[in-house]
Amino acid sequence: MVNMAITGSTTDYTVGSLLVNTQWASLVQDLAGRLVVVCFGAGVDSTAMLVALRDAEIRPDAITFADTGGEKSATYAHVLAMNEVLTTWDWPLVTVCRAVLKASTGYVDLYGNCVANETLPSLAFGMKSCSIRWKQLPRDQVLRGVSKGPNARPAHPLWLRAQAEGRRIVKLIGYDCGRADMRRARAPKPADADFDYAYPLQRIGWARPDCVRAVAKVLGAHLVPMKSSCFFCPASKPWERFWLAANEPELFERALYLERNALTGRHSRFDTVEFGATWEDLVRNADSFPSTKTTVGLGCSFAWNHWARVNGVVDAEFKVIRAQRSRFAQLADEMRGFDNALDGRTELAAIAG
């Protein structure tokens, strides 16, 4: 292994000093000499995956980031910051992949799609179509190219090379060894018609704390990102909602509007006969939502608007109470686990060494 210092690192880290021999060997065995595309989500895991690859001296051929148009500002800033790092490594910069829609649709992103159709993201209904349409498909189109339509574009040079040489591209997915990702990848997909898939973090046994520690050590604590997800993601935890209200209140208010628009719109699954009151009445007046199998909001079994009201996050007009933002930030700090950092965490400096 080459013992070469990384330019711009805030630590004394050198390439080859992070992984133990068995981890290094696993990555080299799986990926050396292959055509590699990193699916970069701009969160903790995918950033750690880049760090691990760098340590094993495996340079990807492309790095893609799927932009739904609904990420938090900190996530977009992290993509730019990582491009600066990648430049010092002499690695390819992040290719942003985004769906391009017909002008007649009247919207340009996932948020606009939900508002225009008066619905919630598919995850609120237990489905994954928003990820397929707004993340997976744009990534594939950037690589394979599109012959016609608003997304028309030539195939990526890497795809052309793979076709010419009769080789397959392997996509790297940043699932870690934590319980949630192990459950999500219980039967990881090894391949499909066009691509192979690999899960480097699981190969080297890294869980989320390992990922946080590795990024802090190699890049500095300031580049350990917060969780990457849409600001209106139904999977958001309480601390994330408090964080959003504290740090990006305008985005939190947009999420509340999306929910109200859907739950009082033409496709609402809400039934006043079942609930005994309108969704709007429950949001404004009830202490809790009745038990139901019906999706009643961005929280699936609860509404973000209702949660925001009963937790004192919004006023009567469902606007974030700006004077309480420091309290919201403190609550977020108290609730979150040790898996996100760019949201103000201070402990990272202690573990980076």
C-alpha positions, 0 to 999 in steps of 0.5 A: 500500500502506498503511504501518501498523505492526502492533500487538504486533510485536517488530520495526519491520515495517510492512504492505507492507514485506515483499513486493516489488511483483511478489509483492504484485501476484501475491497481489492478482491471485489473491485480491483480492475472493474468498472466502478460507479459510486452511488453517492447519496451525500450522507454519512455512509456514502461519504465513508464509502468514498473514504474506504475506497480511497484507503484501498486505492480503488479509484471509481470511474464515475460518482453519481448523485441523484437529486430529487430537488428536495434535499436539505441545503446542507446536503447540496453544500456537502456535494460541493465540499466533496467535489473539492476533496475529489479534486485533491484526490484526482478523482472524477467529480460528482455527476448530478443526476436529475429527472428532466420532465416535459414542460407541460407537467408544470413541475420540475421535481418530486415536491412539485409532483406531490403538490400538483397531484395532491398526494404524499411521497409514495413512502408514506403509503409503504411504497418505494416508487419515488426512489425508483423514479427520482433516483434510480432511473435518472442515474441509469439514464445518465449512464446508459443515455436516452434516445429521445424525450426531455431526458435525451442525452448520449450514453456516458463514456464509461457505458460505451467503454463497457459495451465495447469491451464486453464488460459490466459496470458495478454500482457501489451502494452505501449500505452499512452494517447497522440494523436498519441497513442490514434489514434493508439489504437482507437479500442484496441484489447482486446484479440486474440486466445492466449492472452488477451491485456491491456493498463495500461497507458491509464487506468491511464490517462498518456500522454507522459509528465506524463511518462517522469515525472514518470520515472525521479522521480522514476529512475532518469532523466538519465534513461528516454530513447529516442524513441525506433525505428529502426535507419532506421524507415520511421516514424522518425521525422526531429529531430531524423534524425539530432540526428542520424547524430550527435550521430551515424553517421555510422548508419545514413549512413547505413540507406542512403545506404539501401534507395539507394539500394532499390530505384535504385534496382530491386523492385523500384517503382520509374518511371523516366517517371513520375518524368522526371529524375532518382531517383539518379539525383533528390537526387543529383540535385533537390531542392525537389521531385515532388508530387507523390503517389509513395514511393520515399524513407525512408520518403515515399514522400521524400528520406532521401538521398535528405533530408540529402543533402539539409540540409547539413548533408552529403558530395558529397559521402553521408557521414555524415560531422563529423565536423558538428555533434555539429550543428546537435545535436543543431538542434535536440535539437531545434526541438524535443518535450518534449517526449524523454530524453536520447538524452541529455535533461537537463530539466529533473532534474527540474521536477524529484522532 
